[in-house]
Amino acid sequence: MRKATAIIKSGGIIAFPTETVYGLGADAFNPLAVARIFEAKNRPLFDPLIVHIANLAQMSQLASRVDKRAGRLAGRFWPGPLTLVLPKNELVPDIVTAGLDTVAVRMPDHLIALDLIHRSGTPIAAPSANRFGYISPTKAAHVLEQLGERVDMIIDGGDCTVGVESTIVKLDGDRNIILRPGGVPIEEIEAMIGPAERVTETEKKPEAPGQFPSHYSPTVPVQLADNIRDIDFSRPDAGFLLFRKPDFDVPLERTEILSIDGDLKEAAANLFSALHLLDKMKIRVIVAEPVPENGLGIAIMDRLRKAARREIGGVDYSS
């Protein structure tokens, strides 16, 4: 951790674990260091980053104003997989926010991440530690495969326990807006602050990470089935991503099951790892079974739908 801290302080970039996915981090107040994140990921500069903090005092360094709703959500869900989009402090570099007048902030629920931020003495800007548009990493090995020597250090903290990115909430005047479903179910957020609008996709300038229609894509095309009965398991060129164990035989050597018993929390934790495994198989397509769209199922289906749409404006961002 001393070595990692020194790298952050000297303007380096580090891949580190959180409870959601592995992040690729740099000092949020060092524009040149943050620029290295975009370069390493091949990430467009118009896609804003999330800034990670270790304590609430750091929030005032980033946000110019924190209203009561933000305080309630932070008190309930931090540390945890929730990101708040707030009016930004003018000290935050424009490269972090893609020139927007807001900043995305969260406090991760992982001891290594919190220790790294605390020891570095600065908030850490960190998107997921993968090539832009590709499957998010939930293991250190995923980071090594995708980014390799593009980063200065990879901290191996084991598997991520939540497995999907944070829920992103923008508090805009009297409006509550969900910009990305994620690790905190939307129903739990609405129970705290009231009804929320959902603006989770855009083909123009995004307000938060993960808003492009296409994202989280393997190199193998993904097809999303209507239900499991519509899947042709006799296809020799296909791999299969199933929500739960079916009551009939499937080709197990080409099938990944997210949760034997159909538990959404377990399914979310296994989603990206399962896609990574299928992507390495000698197949031409991944056929995915939908999951129930409630609780964490909303975030899972958001990822699967975006994985199944590989192009943005005619440009393939999954490569």
N, C-alpha and C positions, 0 to 999 in steps of 0.2 A: 504493500500500500504506500510505503514511502516513495518507492520508484514511480508508482502511478501518479502520486501527487506532484512529484517533480516534473513529470511529463506534462501534466495539465498546466502547471504554473509557467512552463517554458514555451507554451504555445503548441503543444502536441495534441494528438487525438487518440482516444482510448476507447475500446469496446468493453463494455461492462454489463453485468447482469442487472435486471430489475425483475419484479414479479410478473410483468407483462411479457416483454420480449427483451433481447439484448439491445442496448443503445450504443450509438457511436458519439462520444462526447468530447466537448472542448469548452474552454473558458468562455462563458456567454458574453463577456465584456471584451473579448479579444477578437476583432473582426477577421484578422488574418488566420487565426486558428479555426474559426468557424468556417471560413472559406475552404479550408482543407477538408472539412466534412463533405461539403457539396462536391468537391473534386473527387474524393474517394468513392462516393456513392453514384457519381454521374447524375446528381440530383439537380433539377432546374432551380435557378435562384429565386423563382417566383413562388416556390413552395415553402411556407414558413416552418420554423422548427418549434419544438416544445422545450422549454427551459425547466430544468429539474432543480429543486431546492431541498435543503435538509432541515430547515426550520422556518417558522412563520415570519421571523424577522427579515429573512431574505426576500419575502414577498414585496416589501416596501421598496426594495432596490429595483424591482421589475415593473410593478404596477403603480400608476399614478393615483388610482382610486380603487378601494375595495369596498363594495357595498355589503349590506347585511346578508343578502342571499349567498354571496361568495363565502362569507364567514360561516354561515350555517353548513354549507356543503363541505368546506374545508374541515370544519369541526367533526363532521360525521364520517367523511370518506378518506381523509388524509391521516397518515400515509396510506396510499392506495391508488387504484387504477382510474383516477379521475383527473382530467385536465380542465382548468378554468381559463377562458379567454377574457382578458381584462384590458382596460385602457392602459397603454404602456407608459412607463417612465421614459423621459427623453434620453436618459443615459443608455438605454438598450440600443445596441447597434442595429441599423436598418437591415443588415444582412440576416439577422436572426428572425426578424418579423416580416421579411420580404417587402419592406417598405410600408406595411400596414400600421395603423395607429393603435393596434392592439397587440398583446403578447400572450402566448399560451404558457401556462405555468402548472406544474404538478409536483407533488412530493411522493417519490416512489416508496413502496413498502418492501424494501430489501436492504439488509444491513450493509452489504458491500457498497451498494449505490450511495446510501446515506453517509457512510464513512468516507467514501471518496469525495463527495461534495463538501462535507464538513472539513476534512483535512486540507482540501484545496483552497478553502476560504472564499469560494466564489460559486454562484449558480452555474450549472453546467448545461449548455445547450446540447440536446441529443435526440436525433431521430433514430429509427431502427437501424441496426448495424448490418445492412444488406445492400445489394445493388438496387438502385431505384426501380420500383415497380415489381420487384421479385418477391418471393415468399419471405416473410419476416423470420428472423432467427430466434429460436428458443433454446438453443444449445451453443456453447462456444465453438463447437465443430462447424456449425452452420456459418458462423462469422468467418472462420478460417477459410472455408471453401469458397466463399463469395468475395471476400476482401483481401485475404492473405496479407501480403506485405504492404498494403496500402495504409495500414494503421500502425501506430507506434507500439501498441501493446493490446493484448486481449486478456482480460481477467476471466478465468473460468470459475463461475459460481454455480455450476450444475444447471439442471433444467429449470426453466421459468415455470412458476406454479400456476399463473393465470392463463398465459399462452396466447391471448389476444391483446391488442393495444388498448390504451386507456379510452374511456368515454370522454368526448370533448364537449363542453358546454360553454356557450357564449352568453354572457349576461349583458344585454343591449337595452338600456333604458328599462322599460317595464317588460321587455320580452325575454323569455328563456328559450334558447335555441340549441338543439342538439346538432352539432356539426359532424360528429362521428359516433356511432354506437360502439361500445367497448366493454371493458371489464366490470363496470358498475351498471347493472340493469337500469334502463330508462325509467321503469316503474318506480324504482327506489329514489331516483332523483326527483321525479314529479311529486312523490309523497312529501318531499322536503320543501320544495319551492313552488309547486303548482304546475299546471300544464305547460308543456314545452313544444315548440315547433320543431320540425325535423327538416334540416337542409343539409343532407349528407352527401350530395354529389354536385359537381360543377365541372363544366368543360372550360371555364374561364379561369381567372385568378382565384385560387383557393384561399379560404380563410383559416384553414387548419390542415394538418397532414391527413392523407388518406381520403381526400374528397374527389379525386379523379374517378370517372366512371370505370376505368381500368386500373387495377392495382393488385398486389399480393399474388402475382401470376407465376406459376411454374413455367419451365420451358416447354413442357408438354401441354397441349391445349386441354382446357377443362370444359366439360359439358355438364350442365346442371339438369338432372332429371326432374320430372314432375313428382314422381314418387317411386318407391323401390320396385313396384310391380311393372313399371315401364322400362326397367333396365334390362338389357339383353346380356346376361352373364355368359353367353356362349361366345361372345366376341373374343377372338384370340389376341387381338391387338390392343385391348383395353385393360386399364387398371381401374379399380373401383374404390371409392371412398364412401363408407357407410356410416350412418349415425349410430346404429346399434346392431347387435348380432341378429341376423335373420333366422327364421325358423325353417330354412331350407339351405341346401348346400350351395356354396359359392366357391370360386377358385381362390383359395386362401393365399396362394403364393403371389397373387396380384391384387389382394384386397386389404385395405386398412380400415379397421373399425374404430371409430372415435370413442365409443363407450359401450361396453358389453351390455349394460343394463339401461342405456339411454339416458344417462345423467348429463345434463347440459354443461355443468361446471367441468366435468371430466372431458367432455367433448371439446370444449373450448381450449383446455390445456393441451390437448393432443392434436389440434387441427393443423398447425403449421408443421409440426414434426411429421405427421402423416403425409402431408403434401410433399415434403422434402423426400421421404422414402419412395413415394410413388414416382416422383420426378426422376429418380435414379434408375427406374426399371426400364426394360426394353419394351416399351409400349408406345402407342401413337396417340392415345387419348386417355384422359382421366374422367370417368363418369362418376358424378357425385350425387348422393341421395340428399334431399333437403332435410332440414331439422325443424322442429316446431319453432315458430317465430314468437317466442315469449322469453322474458328474462335474457340470459346470455345467448339464446338462440337468435335474437335479432342481430347481435354482433357477428355470430358465425355466418349467418346468411348474407350479411353485408360483405364479408370477406369472400365468400364463395361466388356471389354474383359478380364481384369485381374481378376475381380471378378468371372467370369465364369470359370476360371482355378484355381482350389483350391489347387493343389499340386505342390511342387517343388522337383524334384528329388525323388519322392516317399514319401516325408514328407509333411504332411498336416499342413501348417503354419497358417491356419485360425483358428486353435483351440488353 
